[in-house]
Amino acid sequence: MTADPERRLAEALRAQARGGGRPVLPPRGEPEPPPGMSVRTALLLALLGGAILGTVLALLSLLTPGLLPALG
C-alpha cells in the first residue's frame, strides 16, 4: 500500500520536472522596478545640485564683488 502513493508522487515530480504539470501563471500586479537609481531621481538630484550651485555663485558675486571673473 505504501508503494502506490510513493509511486504517484514520483510520477508527479517527474511530470512537473518535464513541464507536464499545470502551467504556472505569472504573478499579477506591477513588475518590480529594476535595481539602481531611477531616471526621475537622477534628474531631481541634478536639478537640486544646479540650483544650489547657482545660488552659491549668485551669493558670491553679490557679497564679494570682483571674486568671480567677468564674462565677456
C-alpha positions as CSV (number, residue, x, y, z in Angstrom):
1,M,0.0,0.0,0.0
2,T,2.8,2.5,0.7
3,A,4.3,1.9,-2.7
4,D,1.3,3.3,-4.6
5,P,1.4,6.9,-3.1
6,E,5.1,6.9,-3.3
7,R,5.0,5.9,-7.0
8,R,2.3,8.5,-7.7
9,L,4.4,11.2,-6.0
10,A,7.5,10.2,-8.0
11,E,5.5,10.3,-11.3
12,A,4.1,13.7,-10.4
13,L,7.5,15.1,-9.6
14,R,8.9,13.7,-12.9
15,A,6.0,15.2,-14.8
16,Q,6.5,18.5,-13.2
17,A,10.2,18.5,-13.9
18,R,9.5,17.7,-17.6
19,G,6.9,20.5,-17.7
20,G,3.9,18.2,-17.9
21,G,2.2,19.6,-14.8
22,R,-0.1,22.6,-14.6
23,P,1.4,25.7,-16.1
24,V,2.4,28.3,-13.5
25,L,0.8,31.6,-14.1
26,P,3.0,34.7,-13.8
27,P,2.2,36.8,-10.8
28,R,-0.2,39.7,-11.3
29,G,0.4,43.2,-10.4
30,E,3.1,45.7,-11.1
31,P,6.6,44.4,-12.0
32,E,9.4,45.1,-9.6
33,P,11.4,48.1,-10.6
34,P,15.0,47.4,-11.7
35,P,17.6,47.9,-9.1
36,G,19.5,51.2,-9.0
37,M,18.6,54.8,-9.2
38,S,15.6,55.8,-11.4
39,V,15.8,58.4,-14.1
40,R,13.4,60.6,-12.2
41,T,15.6,60.6,-9.0
42,A,18.8,61.3,-11.1
43,L,17.1,64.3,-12.8
44,L,15.8,65.6,-9.5
45,L,19.3,65.4,-7.9
46,A,20.8,67.1,-10.9
47,L,18.3,69.9,-10.7
48,L,18.8,70.3,-7.0
49,G,22.6,70.4,-7.4
50,G,22.3,73.0,-10.2
51,A,20.0,75.2,-8.1
52,I,22.4,75.0,-5.1
53,L,25.4,75.8,-7.3
54,G,23.6,78.7,-8.9
55,T,22.6,80.1,-5.5
56,V,26.2,79.9,-4.2
57,L,27.6,81.6,-7.3
58,A,25.0,84.3,-7.1
59,L,25.7,85.0,-3.4
60,L,29.4,85.0,-4.1
61,S,29.0,87.6,-6.8
62,L,26.8,89.8,-4.6
63,L,28.7,89.6,-1.4
64,T,32.3,89.7,-2.7
65,P,32.4,91.8,-5.8
66,G,35.4,91.0,-8.0
67,L,35.9,87.5,-6.8
68,L,34.4,85.8,-9.8
69,P,35.8,86.6,-13.3
70,A,33.7,88.8,-15.6
71,L,32.1,87.0,-18.5
72,G,32.5,88.7,-21.9
